Amino acid sequence: MTQRIYLDNAATTPVSSAVFEAMRPYFTEIFGNPSAIHSYGQEAHKALETARRSVAKCLGALSSEIFFTSGGTESDNWALRSVAETCGSWGRRIISSAIEHNAVLKTLEKLSSQGFEVTLLKPTQDGLISPESLKRALSPDTILVSIMMANNVVGSIQDIKALAKVVKESQSRTVFHVDAVQAAGYLPINVRDLGVDLLSLSAHKFHGPKGVGALFAKIPRLPASYMTGGGQERGGRSGTENTPGIVGLAKALEEAVSGFERTNELATLRDELIAGLTRTPGVFLTGPKNNRLPGLASFVVEGIGSSVYLINLLNERGVAASSGAACSASSREASHVLRAMGYSEELASGTLRFSISRYNTAQEIKALVDMFPGLVKELRAQKNS
Ligand SMILES: Cc1ncc(COP(=O)(O)O)c(C=O)c1O
């Protein structure tokens, strides 16, 4: 069998063995409902609150500011809808960027259909949002600004601290939300230092389990009740908590935060990948040269049509790559991120993303670099035949 090489870690990561072991007892022995009064419940409740303290510590937040959710999509939805609900009486304007994940963009579409005015900032050609463009867009009726910390398609990292400063200098009551789903676990995050009000993260992007995330919320009256029912998560999000998942999220974040130096190794592999792949003519790196996620490199490939063909061919050779967003991975449509960055429809359809984790090796990167020119040549020949 061909050796398989997993390079789609921005879509999801394998659970680390330490995370798996930390979660295990919460499926079988400590299985109580955290809201129950008896000792089973108390044990589970204790685990939840320990996890909350740990996540808070990793983010420089208070435990009371951490809410557990089912993942990045829910955290984003909760954050945006909550601000619309609680601030809609004094303003209707929301500012975001054209390169956000659909968890934000589709939610904004919905809010726009409910009468909110949404402005999407255009990025630079490198996928960066300038504080000046945000400053120009802000108005006294802006209730919310939502900007992602790191982009899931091209890996560009925004200067969140500078953007937060612009928001707060304009008006302190404007809420600043950050989708940190791709950043958490890879970049240091201190919510106080950054000056953000709301921040979303998702465990499965940093070797935690799928289906669990967190929302940091600084403002005492936020987040507004999102799911009604039994009143879990201090009344904000009803539903029996996913104790094993939450324990896994906390463990995965602790592991990531205590090993930030490992991201240098990711960056070394990423740079070898970039140097190797761009040796093929007509293959270009997208996103900024420097301010990029340590494990992510995206390319546009000329003359192949949709990148889906190349992703399929790579898959036949055992390499898992993607076109950018996992939710639209099989789509032949041009990436909305690359279109916003000014790429033509054709190039934006040929985008190819590789995302590296701490489990990848230099040998794997070399194997990909060696096979890549042949695959591109094969596809270009097919397209021209
Ligand atoms: C930037 C960003 N936001 C939100 C999400 C959604 O996260 P989840 O898969 O946990 O719902 C993703 C997932 O790819 C993402 O990359």
The ligand as an SDF file (V2000), in Angstrom:
LIG
                    3D

 16 16  0  0  0  0  0  0  0  0999 V2000
  -11.6380   30.0340   10.6360 C   0  0  0  0  0  0  0  0  0  0  0  0
  -12.6480   28.9890   10.9830 C   0  0  0  0  0  0  0  0  0  0  0  0
  -13.7370   29.3420   11.6720 N   0  0  0  0  0  0  0  0  0  0  0  0
  -14.6770   28.4320   12.0130 C   0  0  0  0  0  0  0  0  0  0  0  0
  -14.5570   27.1140   11.6550 C   0  0  0  0  0  0  0  0  0  0  0  0
  -15.6020   26.1310   12.0650 C   0  0  0  0  0  0  0  0  0  0  0  0
  -15.1410   25.3230   13.1170 O   0  0  0  0  0  0  0  0  0  0  0  0
  -15.8350   23.9170   13.4710 P   0  0  0  0  0  0  0  0  0  0  0  0
  -15.3900   22.9520   12.4240 O   0  0  0  0  0  0  0  0  0  0  0  0
  -15.2990   23.5640   14.8240 O   0  0  0  0  0  0  0  0  0  0  0  0
  -17.2970   24.1460   13.4930 O   0  0  0  0  0  0  0  0  0  0  0  0
  -13.4410   26.7060   10.9060 C   0  0  0  0  0  0  0  0  0  0  0  0
  -13.3020   25.3020   10.4580 C   0  0  0  0  0  0  0  0  0  0  0  0
  -12.6280   25.0040    9.4920 O   0  0  0  0  0  0  0  0  0  0  0  0
  -12.4550   27.6720   10.5710 C   0  0  0  0  0  0  0  0  0  0  0  0
  -11.3700   27.3360    9.8600 O   0  0  0  0  0  0  0  0  0  0  0  0
  1  2  1  0
  2  3  1  0
  2 15  2  0
  3  4  2  0
  4  5  1  0
  5  6  1  0
  5 12  2  0
  6  7  1  0
  7  8  1  0
  8  9  2  0
  8 10  1  0
  8 11  1  0
 12 13  1  0
 12 15  1  0
 13 14  2  0
 15 16  1  0
M  END
$$$$
